[in-house]
Amino acid sequence: MKLKIGEVLEATGGELLRKEKEIFLGVSIDSRTLKGGELFIAIKGKNFDGHDFVKSAFQAGALGSLVNRTPDLLKGTLIKVKDTKEALGSLAHHMRKKRGFKVIAITGTSGKTTLKDMLYQYLSLHAPSGASPGNFNNLVGLPLSLLNLPDNCENAVLELGISLPGEMERLGWMALPEVSIFSSLGPAHLEGLGSIEKIWEEKKKLLGFTSEGCIYNQDLIPPQLIRDFSGWKKGFGLREGEVRPLCMRFDFLYRAQVRVEEGEVSFRSPGKSVVYAFLATLALARCWGLPVETLLKWVKEFELPPHRLNIKKVGGIVVLDDTYNSNPLSLKEFIEVMDRMKVDGKKIAVVGDMKELGYKSEYYHREAGKKLASSSIEVVITFGEESRFLWEEVRKSKRSWHFEDKRRLMEKILSLLEEGDLVGIKGSRAMEMEEIVEDVLSFPLPA
């Protein structure tokens, strides 16, 4: 998105220290990935200070920089503000109001990125569209997503994630969505938010910034929770909601076939999260009068984002890679998918800690352990401090081991693997469980 220097000054209330260029081609906070022509915003984080990299940013091709202290530079456009992080948000809000694109804001405990990717790809078939890259969904990621949308963007699909009270109000103010979609509701970030009730109290503040309508997962969010919203409302779900399957069945890899009023579709990815994403997309298509036939044809080729219930095969072994992150809701689906998949060999679940659950961590790990204990999964291997609670629930009924050393854990997995096995791997981002996936995929089975 092109930005004029006057727009930057108006939005941020900044002081122009030096003017050399008047138009910027986008915004960056990272001198390593900055593209030529962008405005570098020197954000201060926990472990770094962007002001230390202003010179590197100009060397990489930045045309200007937003700072809160004057760097020792002899060239380049410089704008000084009181707080660069606040200025980033204010600039995003300003440009959002000024440009004419529509915003679809997606929030929820899980399923945000899958829905965002599906909706963006579908909308792009009909009009120039943009979306949050990766999981750019917080107080820094969202404004960067907004400010780097293409100039011809007509629809922006943005992901909004919170971990502390008050954050949704700021995100909603920046995004100002026409439509808000609530993908799910469950326990996550309890260290900062406290309880599911408080999570919803924060999440629903997005509706105060939503101008048109709301689409929500009615299996998890009762209609009475959004009764005060004055716009249109559309519920979706597998059991509840106006937008739901007429019938649904699964194949041996637990991939769904779904029939809706407009036709039938089969999915390439396993589990129900991709079905929920489809139903939310279908709800928007119906509300906006978009061609559903196109959705039914195209979505058959849709694949889940990396490290989200990805099925990989190597040397006769099936690997279920669900290592992007973990919370009670997504771990429940991971267990369900493994339980329902049919393979010739044994099923091995490798489960790392779920983080940020606060005082409820032991409870949710034990609940997950009980689900694993009653499943068809034969072997359970846990990793981390908190997953010990999960292991304590399964060790009496399953072959199971607990590790806090990843190397020893990997040795145990490799000693168990045989042709025909299914190994599923899941854990919070901090556990870096994708390293285990990489090791399994590179493991040569004995002849």
N, C-alpha and C positions, 0 to 999 in steps of 0.2 A: 504494500500500500504506500503510495507516494504521500509524503508529508511536507508541507511548506513550513518554513521557519516561523512565519507568522502564526500558524496554527499551533505550533509547539509552544510558542511564547504565550499565546492566549490561554491555552489549556493548563499550563503549568504555573503561570505567573512568574516565570523565570526572568533572570537578568541576562541580557545579551552581552557577553564579555568580548566576543570577537565574531565577526561575520565574514565568512569566505564563500560558503555555499548556502543557497536558499531552499533547495529541495533535496529531501532524503528519500531513498527508495525502500525504506523499511527500518526496523528497529532491532537491535541486538544487545544482549548483556554479556556476551561471551566473545572475547577477542579471537578465540581459536576457531570459531565457526562463523564469524562475521563475514557477510558478503559485501563486496565493494559497493559504495554508495549509501550504506546504512548509517543511521544515527546510533552511536554507542551510548548506552545508559549505564553509568557506573554505580551498580547496586552493591551495597555492603551486606554480606551474608555472615553466617556464624564463623566460617573458616576462611573467608577471603574478603577482600575489599576491591571492588571494580576500579577504584581510582588508581590502583597499582598497575592497571593494564590499559590505561587510556593511551599511552604512547604506542603500545602494541596494537591497539585497535586502529589508530591512524595509519600505522605501517601496513596493516592488513587491508586498508582501503576505506575506512570510515570517513565520512565527510563532515561529521560533527560529533560532539559529545555533550551529554547532560551530566553535570557534576554538582556536588555540593561544597566542593572546595576547589580553588584554582590550581590546576596542574601546571608544572613547569614546562610549558610547551610554547613554541614560537609560531605555530601555524595551526590552522583548523578552526572551524566554527565551534564556539564554546558557549553553553548556556548554563548559568548557575541557578540552582534551586535549593530550597531548604532541605528537602528530603527526596532523594532520587526514586525510591520505591513508591512513595506517594505520588510523585510526579508521573511515573510510568502508568499508574492506575488512572490518574486524571486525564492523561493524554488519550488513553484507550476510551474512556467514557466520552470525551469530547468528539473523537473521530467516529465513535459508534453513533452518536446523535447526528453527526453531520452527514454521514454517508447513508445511502438509501437501501442497503441490503436488509434482509430479514434474518433474525437470529432464532435458532432453535437451541435452547439450553437443556443439557442433559445432566441430571444428578441422580445419585443413588448409592447404596452401599456396595453393590457389585453390578457388573454388566454395562457400565457406562461406556467403556471404550469399544466394546463389541457393537453396541447400538450406535455409537457415534460413527464408527467406520461404515456400518451398513447404511445408515441414513445418508451420510455424505456421498457415498458411491451411488446410491439410488437417485438422490437429488441431482447429482452431476450429469445424469443421463438426460435431464430436462432443461437445466439452466446452469450457467457458470456458478460454481459453489466453492466454499472453502471450509476448513475444519481445523480443530485443534490438532497440532502434531503430537503424536504419542499420547502421553497423559499430561499435557500442559493444562492443568486444571486448577491451579492454586492462585494466590494473590500476585504471583509473578508470571506464571504460565498463561493464565487467561488473558491478561493485557497483551502479552507478546503474541498470542494467537490472533487477537483482534487486529493488532497493528500490522501484522504480516499477511493479512488476507489479500488475495489478488484484487487489483483495482476494479475489475469487472464483476466482482462477486455479487450475486443476487441472493444467495442463501448461505448463511454461516452456521455450521453445526459445532457447538462449543460444549466442552465438558467442564463441569463445575464440581470441585471436590473440597471438602472442608475437614478440619481436624480440631478446630477451636471455636468457641462461641463468638459471634460477631462477624465471622468471615463471610458468611453467605450474603449478608447485607451489602458488603463491599463488592462481592462478585456480581450480585444481581444489579447493583448500580452501574457497574461497568458494562454488563452484557445487555441489559434492557431487552429481554427476549420477547418476541411475539408469542412464542409457544415454549412452555417448559414441560419436560418429560421426566417423570420420576421412575427410574428403571427398577428399583427395588428398595427395600427398607429392612435393615437388620443391624446387629451389633458390629461396630467397627469404630476405631479411634475413641474408645471409651475412656482412655486416659485423659483426653481433652474435653470430651463431650458428656461423659458420665453415665448415660443410659440411653436405651432406644427411644424413650419418650423425649428426652432432651435432644437427641439427634433429629427427630421429626420436628420439634419446635424450631430448630435452626434451619433445617431443610426447607420447611414450608414458607420461610421468609422470602424465598425466591418468588413466590406468587405475588407478593406486593410490588414486584417490578415487571410482572408479566402482563402484556397488554391485550393478548388475544385469547389464548386457550391453554388448557392443561391436559396432558395425557399421562395416565398413571397406572402402575401395576396393581390392579384391583385384587389380585391374590394376596398381596402383602400390605396394601394400603386401603383400609375401608373408606368408602365414599364420604362418611361423616367427617373425616379428617380434612377434607378440602371443601366442605360445604360453604365456607365463608368466601370462597373465591367467586368473583362476579362474572368471569369469562366462561366460555364453553368448556365442558369437561368430557373426557372420553376415557373410559376404563378399558384395560386389556388384561388378559390372563389366560391361563390354561383351564381354570375352573370358573372364575368370576369375570365380569366385565362384558361390555357390549361387543368388544372385539375379541373373540376366542375361537378356537378350532371347532369345527363341526365333528371332526374325528381326528385321532392321532395314533400312530403306531410307530414301533421302533425296529430297526434291523439288528443283526448280531453284534454290531459295534455301537449300539445304542444311538444311532443316527435316526432322526425323526422324519416321518412322512406325515404331512399335515394337510387336511382339506379345510378350506374356508369357502365362503359363499361364491367367491369369484373363480375358484379352481383348486388345484392340488400342487403341492411342492415337496420335494425331497431335499434334505440338507446334507452337505458334505462333512460337517463337523458334528461331533457327538454332544449329547446333553440337551438340556432344556433352555439354557441361557440364549442359544442362538434362536430358538423358537420365540422366546420372549422378545428378543430384538426385532424379529420379523413382525410380530403382532403390533409392536409399538410403531414400526415403520408403516405397516398397513393402516393403522389408525390415523396417522398423519396424512397418508395418501388419500384416504376417504374424506377426511376433513377438508383438505385443500383441493380435492377434485383432480388428483393426479392419476395417471393410468395405472391401475392395479395389474393389468395384464403384463406390463413391462416388468413390474416387481416380481411377479411369479416366474417369469422366464429367467430374469437375471439372477435372482437370489439363489438359484440352484448351484451357481458357481462360487458363491460367497464362502470365504474361509475365515475362521476366527483369527484375531490378531496373534502375533508370536507369543508363545509361552502361555497360551490360554486354551487348555484342553486340546492341544495339538497331538494328533496321532502320527507317530513316526515308526518306521519299521526298519530293522537292521538284523541281518543274520538269523532270521527266524524268530526274532524277539519283537514284540509290540511295545512301544514306549508311549506312555501318555504324559505329555509335558504340560503341566499346569503350574509352572514355577513363577509366574509373574508376580503373584501376591497371594495372600491368604487371609480369610476372615471366616467366622462360623458359617455364613451363608454360602460362600464359594467352596469351602471345604465339604460342606454337606453335599453339594452337587458333585464334587470330585469323587466322593465315596459312592454316590448313587451311580455315576457313570461306570466306575470300576466294577461295581457289584453287578451291573446289568450287561456288561460286555461279555461276550462268549469267546473263549480262546481254548486251544488244545492243552496248554500247560497250566501252570499255577499262576496265581495273581499275587503280586508283591506290591504293597503300598509303602512308599517312603515319604514320611510326613515330618516337616520341620515346624518350628514354632509359629504360632499366630501372634503377631506383635500388637502393641497398643490396646490391649484389652483391660488394662488396669487391674483393679481388685477382682474383676470377673474372669480373669485369665484361667485360673484353675478350673472353674466351673465349665467354661466353654471347651477347654481341652478334654475334660472328662466326658462331657456330652458327646464330643466327636469320637472319643474312644469307645463309648457304648454303641454308637452307630457302626463303627468298624467291627466291633465284636459280634454283632448280629448280621454282618454281611457275608458274602461268599468269598471274600478276600482271605487267602490262606496264610499269608506272611505279612507282618507289619514291622517296619523298621522306623524308629523315631530319631530325631536329631534336634538337639538344643536343650535348653534348661526347662522351658515350660512344657515342651512336648512329653516330658517324663510323666506328667499327669495322665496324658492320653495313653501312654504305654502301660501304666498301672492298671488301666481298665481293660486292656486287651491281652495281657500276658498270660492269663489263666485259660483263655480259650483259643489263642492263636500262637503259632510259632512267631516269636517276636524278640527284638533286640532294641536296646536304647543306646545311643552314642552321643557324645559331645565333641568328638574328634571326627572331622569329615574324612580324613584318610582311612581311619579304621572302619568307618561306616561303608566307604566305597569298597574296601576289601571284602566285607561281608556280602554286599550286594553281588559282587562279581563271583563270589564262591557259590552263590545260590542259583545264578542264572542258567537256564537251559533252553534249548530250542522249543518254541511254542509258548513261552512265558509272556505274561503281561506285567510290565513294571510301570507303576504310576508314581509320579514325583510331584510333591506339592509343598509349598511353604511361603512364608512372608518374604517380601523383597529383601529384607536385611539378612536373611539366611542364605542368599545366593545359591539356591538349590539348582539353578540352571547349570552349575558346574558339574553336578552329579549326572544330569542329562547328557552333557557332552562326554563324560567318561563312559557312560553306558553305551552311547552310540559308537564310540571308538573301540569298544571291547570286542576282541575276536573270540567267538565261541570255539571251544575245543572241537577238533574234528572227530 
